[in-house]
Amino acid sequence: MDIKDKLKLLLRETVLDFVNGDFKKIHPKLIDELTIEDIKEELNYWGSLTVPPEFAYETVYYYKYDEGSGYAIEFDLWVDNQQSDLTLSCEAVIDSYNNVLSFKIENLHVL
């Protein structure tokens, strides 16, 4: 499996956690500077998060780190069955064999 496919699976799982409001699964994925309260506060400004259609995952932005240690990932969440400006930013750390060592939520913000 290609590394971007691995990352897309992790992203899809994380997006579903957001849609389902499963903060117990989201919490361990947060970077230390980000809290569940931060996430809930941002979500209060939006309608209901909805499951994105399959084609939405073709618009994931992957930014490979120059030294090859991982990727920054950005994905526009869907609200009330519409693509929104609410962007989920994540970071994936990978090893030289393209194994994912960590997958963290960096931010939830408007782009």
C-alpha positions as CSV (number, residue, x, y, z in Angstrom):
1,M,0.0,0.0,0.0
2,D,1.3,3.4,-1.0
3,I,2.1,5.9,1.9
4,K,-0.6,8.3,0.8
5,D,-3.2,5.5,0.8
6,K,-2.1,4.7,4.4
7,L,-2.4,8.3,5.4
8,K,-5.8,8.6,3.7
9,L,-7.1,5.7,5.8
10,L,-5.9,7.3,9.0
11,L,-7.4,10.6,7.9
12,R,-10.8,9.0,7.0
13,E,-10.9,7.3,10.4
14,T,-10.2,10.7,12.1
15,V,-12.8,12.5,10.1
16,L,-15.4,9.8,11.1
17,D,-14.4,10.3,14.7
18,F,-15.2,14.0,14.3
19,V,-18.5,13.3,12.5
20,N,-19.5,10.9,15.3
21,G,-18.3,13.3,18.0
22,D,-16.1,10.6,19.5
23,F,-13.8,12.8,21.5
24,K,-12.4,9.8,23.4
25,K,-10.8,8.7,20.1
26,I,-9.8,12.2,19.0
27,H,-8.1,13.2,22.3
28,P,-5.0,10.9,21.9
29,K,-4.5,12.2,18.4
30,L,-4.2,15.8,19.5
31,I,-0.8,17.6,19.7
32,D,0.0,18.7,23.2
33,E,-0.9,22.4,22.5
34,L,-4.4,21.5,21.4
35,T,-7.3,20.5,23.7
36,I,-10.7,18.9,23.3
37,E,-12.1,22.2,24.6
38,D,-10.4,24.0,21.7
39,I,-11.9,21.6,19.2
40,K,-15.4,21.8,20.7
41,E,-15.2,25.6,20.7
42,E,-14.3,25.7,17.0
43,L,-17.1,23.2,16.2
44,N,-19.7,25.3,18.0
45,Y,-19.4,27.9,15.1
46,W,-20.5,25.3,12.5
47,G,-23.5,23.2,11.6
48,S,-23.4,19.4,11.8
49,L,-20.3,17.7,10.5
50,T,-21.2,15.1,7.9
51,V,-19.4,12.2,6.3
52,P,-17.7,13.5,3.1
53,P,-18.4,11.7,-0.1
54,E,-15.7,9.4,-1.5
55,F,-14.5,11.9,-4.1
56,A,-13.7,14.5,-1.3
57,Y,-10.7,12.4,-0.3
58,E,-9.2,13.1,-3.7
59,T,-8.7,16.7,-2.6
60,V,-6.5,15.9,0.4
61,Y,-3.4,18.2,0.5
62,Y,-0.2,16.3,1.3
63,Y,2.9,18.3,2.0
64,K,6.0,16.1,2.3
65,Y,8.7,17.3,4.6
66,D,12.0,18.0,2.8
67,E,14.0,15.7,5.0
68,G,11.5,12.9,4.4
69,S,10.3,12.4,8.0
70,G,6.7,12.8,7.3
71,Y,3.8,14.8,5.9
72,A,1.6,17.7,6.8
73,I,-2.0,17.0,5.7
74,E,-4.9,19.3,5.2
75,F,-8.5,18.3,4.5
76,D,-11.7,20.4,4.3
77,L,-14.4,19.0,6.5
78,W,-18.0,18.7,5.3
79,V,-20.7,20.5,7.2
80,D,-24.4,19.9,6.5
81,N,-23.4,17.8,3.4
82,Q,-21.4,20.6,1.9
83,Q,-17.7,21.1,1.7
84,S,-16.7,23.8,4.2
85,D,-13.8,26.1,4.9
86,L,-13.2,24.3,8.2
87,T,-9.9,22.6,7.7
88,L,-8.5,19.7,9.6
89,S,-4.7,19.9,9.7
90,C,-2.7,16.7,10.7
91,E,0.9,15.6,10.8
92,A,2.1,12.1,10.0
93,V,5.6,11.0,11.0
94,I,7.0,8.1,8.9
95,D,10.1,6.0,8.9
96,S,12.4,5.2,6.0
97,Y,10.2,2.2,5.1
98,N,7.0,4.3,4.9
99,N,5.6,3.0,8.2
100,V,3.5,5.5,10.0
101,L,5.0,6.2,13.4
102,S,2.5,8.8,14.5
103,F,-0.6,10.6,13.2
104,K,-1.5,13.7,15.1
105,I,-4.2,16.4,14.8
106,E,-2.4,19.8,14.6
107,N,-5.3,22.2,14.2
108,L,-8.9,22.7,13.2
109,H,-9.3,26.1,11.6
110,V,-10.8,28.1,8.8
111,L,-8.7,28.4,5.6
